[in-house]
């Protein structure tokens, strides 16, 4: 994910409590904000936040979601 504030990753973690989510962003600040939000919502143990470019990090995932409104 291009995690931003973490809303999609957090929503998925809350909706699917037995899931494990990987949330990525190239912005270190976005990752810190997302981590804070996940901790506040008690799902930080389900989410692995990675500061990276998702395109270079795609491995083997069941689902990839994104909501990148800033891309052309």
C-alpha positions as CSV (number, residue, x, y, z in Angstrom):
1,X,0.0,0.0,0.0
2,X,0.9,3.6,-0.4
3,X,-0.1,3.9,3.2
4,X,-0.2,7.6,3.8
5,X,-2.0,8.0,7.2
6,X,-2.6,4.2,7.3
7,X,-6.4,4.3,6.9
8,X,-6.6,1.4,4.4
9,X,-4.1,-0.8,6.2
10,X,-5.7,0.0,9.6
11,X,-9.2,-0.6,8.2
12,X,-8.2,-4.0,6.8
13,X,-6.5,-5.0,10.0
14,X,-9.6,-4.1,12.0
15,X,-12.0,-5.8,9.6
16,X,-9.9,-9.0,9.4
17,X,-8.4,-9.5,12.8
18,X,-6.6,-12.7,11.8
19,X,-4.8,-10.9,8.9
20,X,-1.3,-9.5,8.7
21,X,-0.9,-6.3,6.6
22,X,2.2,-4.8,5.0
23,X,1.9,-1.1,4.5
24,X,4.5,0.8,2.5
25,X,5.2,4.4,1.7
26,X,8.2,6.2,0.3
27,X,7.6,9.0,2.9
28,X,9.2,8.4,6.3
29,X,6.8,10.9,7.8
30,X,3.8,9.1,6.4
31,X,5.1,5.8,7.9
32,X,5.5,7.5,11.3
33,X,1.9,8.9,11.2
34,X,0.5,5.6,10.1
35,X,2.3,3.8,12.9
36,X,0.9,6.3,15.5
37,X,-2.6,5.9,14.1
38,X,-2.4,2.1,14.2
39,X,-1.2,2.1,17.8
40,X,-4.0,4.4,18.8
41,X,-6.5,2.0,17.2
42,X,-4.8,-1.1,18.7
43,X,-3.9,-2.9,15.5
44,X,-0.2,-2.0,15.2
45,X,0.7,-5.7,16.0
46,X,-1.0,-6.7,12.7
47,X,0.7,-4.2,10.5
48,X,4.3,-4.2,9.2
49,X,5.2,-0.7,8.1
50,X,7.9,-0.4,5.5
51,X,9.6,2.8,4.2
52,X,10.1,1.8,0.6
53,X,8.9,2.1,-3.0
54,X,6.2,-0.6,-3.3
55,X,7.0,-1.1,-7.0
56,X,10.5,-2.3,-6.0
57,X,9.3,-4.4,-3.1
58,X,6.5,-6.5,-4.5
59,X,7.0,-10.1,-3.6
60,X,4.2,-12.6,-3.0
61,X,1.0,-11.1,-1.5
62,X,-2.6,-12.3,-1.5
63,X,-4.1,-8.8,-2.1
64,X,-2.6,-5.4,-3.0
65,X,-4.7,-2.3,-2.4
66,X,-4.0,1.3,-3.2
67,X,-5.7,4.7,-3.1
68,X,-3.1,7.0,-4.7
69,X,-5.0,10.2,-5.6
70,X,-1.8,12.1,-6.2
71,X,-0.6,10.0,-9.1
72,X,-1.2,11.0,-12.7
